[in-house]
């Protein structure tokens, strides 16, 4: 029977409907025979005589006409519901009444028929309704019930994946329904692990059992994976990572058992019966960061149709900025980066339809003549300055390169933007700039001061003199005429960026360990690259509209709460299906030069201002006037020429009023979040 149903279901619609019509007519004839047998009636005429055969043919014709008029063949049976079965009831009832009236007319006008009375017609109605409904019910059972999946799996069809769903029952009902109606069937929900602690255990949602409730999800999943080899998938509902504490452990158990882990994010192709959209579970999801609702309309209106330049556009953040600008409809995007391989990778990852709007140039941001030529020819509406050196321990030894790129590179690009009349210049800054204890931090803070000073000077319409790459005066750009809006955006670590802990830990886990952590107490702020980029663009859009007292030189992104690095490492190990300390050892190496135990997003003397735009804050911070910065630059160049690190760092420290020496790790026992600030 199952083979027959499967074979019919695979046919083309017209052929399938024709076979079902023939099947129904055969069932009618069977129902007539069964009604006579069950009621023990003996007809007074031969059923196989010419008259008897004519009678059968007439019954078939009447049945076909009545079934068609009842809408019996207008239903797609995998979507059938109660009204569709009422059509069968109506068709069988009409057929019974018509045949009964025909028998009365035959007996009245022609001759009486022995062995035929009301009892036979009542039995006929019941039998015909039952045997005509039965194949359709069986088809629904096979298509919708778990038995269909089990039977197909037993037959060797591995295309349908068996899955457990973890989430709310309301969402489970939706997912079960659409997994069953999807063609071809990709997933079958074998059980539901409800996140509601008061859900009815053992009940069924559309035939799928609720197999676990909080807080026994981990225990039940362990039992489940041990008891079956047919489970392929663990599907999490939307927002589950923020609802249950055992999220990471469930991921670990599943992956350790070879079960894929995905997260439900929506439905598509509803017109074709529904299709689940399942996303891979990433580290950012595991860390339970609340999703940032991006105002696509606003950032699209800001970027759309503009010419955008991204320095450091081949880096991890710059690359996403470039892609996002293209997605949002930028007229053209120019990438300026000194990494040949990075630009090659970016080009390979760019869609053909967007490549004609992307231009890449291999250039160092400190090369003022080359950068000036690029900006003047491209004429960008905004420059996103993401070019920077940012590896903390490495820059402690290579401090000259850090100053050259992070300070003088920023200075050159900002002054070129003013010279060429670029409407907006945005610096990508870092939380390392807050109370800096490293070369990276002190150079990023100096870069912030350069941008803040230019911002204030532009607002006050004071003219500035540009500098050549060697620190000597060059031309005389007038900010009063350029009108360039200078801002910086400060945020913390980004998941998956080049050299981030996530990429380092991933490589160490793949190598079998050990995973190295400097200190078990260390915490950091984390954000996904996509979140950071959208909020950076949102900051630029916000700054474009601000004037006067409400104008901010530095924006700060809300990074949520700081996350222990040890927790990141342990969670990533579990995500890989391993056990921390047992399968993958964790080794503590001690704090490296320039590192802090805890980063903060703003200093104590900085005022955090909540803005109308979600997840973005304005910062009111001390600003060094441009003449002081201008006076410090020749001394900084001289210190670099003399390779005097202490003198160079002292000059940079003087730009933001810090007296203590820079270069040693320090502990901040009470890091602040943006939510605690202001």
PyMOL commands that set and color helices and strands:
alter all, ss='L'
color gray80, all
select helices_A, chain A and resi 2-9+13-38+50-69+77-79+82-109+118-144+146-154+169-181+217-227+240-242+247-256+270-272+283-286+296-303+316-327+340-349+352-355+368-378+392-397+399-419+431-433+439-460+479-482+501-510+529-545+548-550+565-575+626-641+645-654
alter helices_A, ss='H'
color red, helices_A
select strands_A, chain A and resi 161-167+187-194+204-205+208-213+231-236+260-268+275-280+307-311+332-337+358-362+382-385+424-428+485-490+493-494+515-517+523-524+526-527+554-557+563-564+586-588+607-610+616-620
alter strands_A, ss='S'
color yellow, strands_A
deselect
rebuild
show_as cartoon
